[in-house]
Amino acid sequence: MPEFRFEPVDMPPAATHLRAEVRAFLDEEKAKGTFTPTVGAMVAADPSFSARLGARGYLGMTWPKEYGGHERSALERYVVVEELLAAGSPVMAHWIADRQSGPQIRKHGAERVKKMILPEIAAGRCFFAIGMSEPDTGSDLASVKTRAVPVEGGFRVTGRKVWTSYAHMAHYVIALVRTGGRPEDRHVGLTQLIIDMKSPGIEVRPIINVYGSHEFNEVTFDDVFVPEDMSVGGIGNGWAMVTSELAFERSGPDRFMSTYPLLVEAFREIGESPNASEAAELGRLVAHLATLRRMSTSIAGMLNEGKSPVTEAALVKDLGTTFEQSIPEITRRLLPLEPRGGGNGQVYDGLQQLAQMQAPCYSIRGGTREILRGMIARGLGLR
């Protein structure tokens, strides 16, 4: 049976200096009142905050300078991402573009598209959505029905995508569409297309979640024209593009730090003298966090070397989901009604209530737990 290897990674000195720099920036932003820390890992979006990150060189960090990047290492980028999440900052506007759409375009996009889009992403002025899931499809991406028909100069796209996070703010969506193939060859004939959200024939309908926030959308494409060079990886290579993209989406700290601000606030509320039960519960959570961080930084090192650790990323996402869902459950047992100690009870209460409503979706977004475990089993040679 194959083994998973998560080799330790030593952060370079530049990453250590960068961490202090990012923390100082975030402290300054909070002091100005530009954002209030929240849970949810990316539920809050502020285009002006994204633009300030771009101005400081915190977006497009690993990309070549000719595309607006800064030619820094994946480990340096990891430090920035980790600090932004730990602070509960409003990063969702730029998140998808910087995390996965930009890297995919840089590796597999046409030169015209790279020069047009990548510098705007790095500047924090261009946002992306992911057009994968569809009604009656969910995590079974090979069954997508949205179709792109070849026409002169490009394609005409018709179909629907659902659970499309922040499509209402996105400038582009990378959509997985069917350009050919037969029903029995489900992984053949799929293509990723970059679709301009200003194109005629696109309708975005909001999906309001249980806590009244607008993050998800249903996106309908009605005979939408897409130029031929707006494909990612070429026509018919969509499945390979999707699977490589998911290594970026599933392995980062956003897959286990969604409720980290709540954990920090729980420590403040309990104070410096926890009882035996509190010490055991919180100590276990910290141990799990340290392990997940080791695994995640190891994957960042693999990505830095140009590898595609898809199965390892699925494992991190599965374990990370369990961890971030456990934080509101455990802290609610420890601090059910009356927070105490040196913290701010109102802050704790607000984070706890929001985390309770958000947590059930963590095991769905980015691939359901069942699908991920099937991928892990296949990677281990068990199926």
TORKOLMI-592659 format. One record per residue (C-alpha): y, z, x negated; residue in one letter. Coordinates in steps of 0.2 Angstrom, whole numbers, plus 5000, padded with zeros to 4 digits. Each point is the difference from the previous one (the first is absolute). Layout:
YZXa/...
//
This chain:
500050005000m/501749954993p/501250154995e/501850025003f/501050044985r/501750085001f/500550014982e/501550124996p/501749934997v/501350074989d/501749975006m/501149924987p/501650104994p/501149885009a/499250055017a/500350184996t/501949974997h/500049895015l/499350135011r/501550124996a/501249865003e/499349965017v/500050185005r/501850024995a/500449845011f/499150075015l/500850174998d/501749925000e/499549905016e/499450155009k/501650094995a/501149865008k/498950025016g/499549824999t/498250045006f/499050155007t/498350024992p/498649965012t/498149985001v/499149845004g/500149904984a/501249865004m/500450035018v/501850014996a/501049844995a/501849994994d/500549834993p/501550074991s/498850134991f/498949854995s/501549914993a/500550154990r/498250014993l/500149814995g/501750034992a/499250134989r/498549894995g/498750105010y/499449845009l/499049854993g/499850114985m/498549914992t/500649835003w/500749884987p/501950004998k/500149825005e/499550055018y/501250155001g/498750124993g/500150134986h/498449974990e/499550185001r/498250075001s/499050035015a/499950184995l/501950015000e/500149935017r/498750135006y/501150144994v/501449935011v/498949975015v/499350184998e/501750084999e/500749905015l/498550065011l/500150184994a/501850005005a/499649935017g/501349874998s/500349855012p/499149864990v/499249905014m/501349865001a/499549934982h/498350084999w/498849865004i/501049874991a/500050104984d/498350075001r/498949845004q/501049855007s/501049984984g/498650024988p/499049875010q/501449875000i/500350034982r/498149974996k/499649865013h/501649935007g/500949844997a/501450004987e/501349965013r/499550155010v/499950114985k/501849964995k/500650015018m/499250175006i/499550114985l/501850044994p/500550045018e/498550125001i/500550084983a/501850035006a/499450095016g/500749865011r/498449915006c/498650095010f/498349955005f/498750035014a/498149984999i/499349885013g/498150044999m/499450105016s/499949915017e/499550065017p/498150025001d/499949984981t/500650164992g/499350034983s/498749855002d/501349884992l/498749864998a/500149985019s/501949955001v/500449875013k/501849964995t/499949814996r/501149894988a/499949825004v/500549884986p/501549895004v/501249894989e/500750124987g/499150155005g/499150095014f/500350055018r/499450185003v/499550075017t/499350175004g/500350195000r/500050144988k/500150195005v/500450174992w/501249904989t/500950144992s/501949974999y/499949825005a/501750035009h/500850034983m/499049874990a/500849844993h/498249934997y/498250045005v/498549944990i/498849965014a/498149974998l/499649845011v/498649885002r/500349834993t/498249945001g/498250055000g/498750035013r/499650155010p/498450044991e/501049994983d/501250145004r/500750024982h/500349824998v/501549905005g/501250155000l/501849984992t/501450124997q/501749935005l/501750074997i/501049985016i/501850025002d/500450125014m/501549905005k/499049855004s/500049945018p/498550055010g/499850184994i/500150145012e/499950184995v/499650135013r/500150194995p/498550125002i/500750175002i/498950144993n/499650175007v/501450094992y/501349875006g/500249904984s/500149814998h/499049954985e/498649895007f/500349835008n/499049865008e/500649834993v/499749845009t/500049834991f/500349855012d/499949844990d/501050074985v/500349884986f/499550064983v/500449894984p/498549954990e/500550094984d/500150175010m/498250034998s/499350144988v/498649954989g/499849835008g/499249935016i/498350085004g/500150144988n/500650135012g/498550114999w/500150024981a/501950045002m/499750135013v/498750094991t/501050004983s/501650065010e/499150155007l/499850074983a/501850035000f/500150065018e/498650134999r/500150084983s/501750074998g/500750175003p/500649955017d/498250025006r/499950184996f/501750075000m/500549965018s/500150195004t/500450064983y/501850065005p/499150115013l/498950084987l/501550044989v/500950085015e/498450105004a/500050074982f/501950055002r/499650095017e/498550094994i/501050064984g/499450074984e/498750125006s/498749915011p/498550105007n/498249954995a/499849875014s/501749924996e/499749994982a/498249925002a/500649875013e/501649954990l/499050004984g/498749885007r/501449885006l/500850004983v/498349974991a/499749855012h/501749944997l/499850004981a/498349915001t/500749865011l/501549984989r/498849984985r/499149875009m/501649915006s/500850004983t/498449934993s/500149855012i/501849984995a/499449984982g/498749875005m/501349905009l/501150024985n/498649914991e/499949865012g/498450065009k/499750005018s/499150175005p/499849965018v/498550125003t/500850144990e/501649985011a/499050015016a/499250174994l/501750074996v/500749955017k/498550085009d/500150164991l/501950005000g/500049985019t/498950155002t/501150104989f/501649965008e/499350035017q/499450174995s/501750074994i/500750025018p/498450075006e/499850134986i/501950055000t/500050025018r/498650134999r/500950094986l/501749995008l/499749985019p/501650075007l/501250114990e/500349934982p/500450134987r/500550024982g/501449904991g/500049845010g/500949935015n/499050025015g/500949865010q/499649884986v/498250055000y/499849995019d/500849835001g/498949934986l/498450085008q/500449935017q/500349824993l/498450014989a/498950055015q/500549855010m/499949884985q/498450054992a/498849925011p/500649834995c/499750024982y/498249965001s/500449835009i/501549934990r/499549904984g/498249985006g/499050125011t/498950134993r/498449915006e/500549834992i/500450094983l/498450094999r/499149845003g/500949924985m/499650154990i/498249995004a/500049824995r/500950044984g/498650124996l/498649885004g/499550105015l/500149855013r/
//
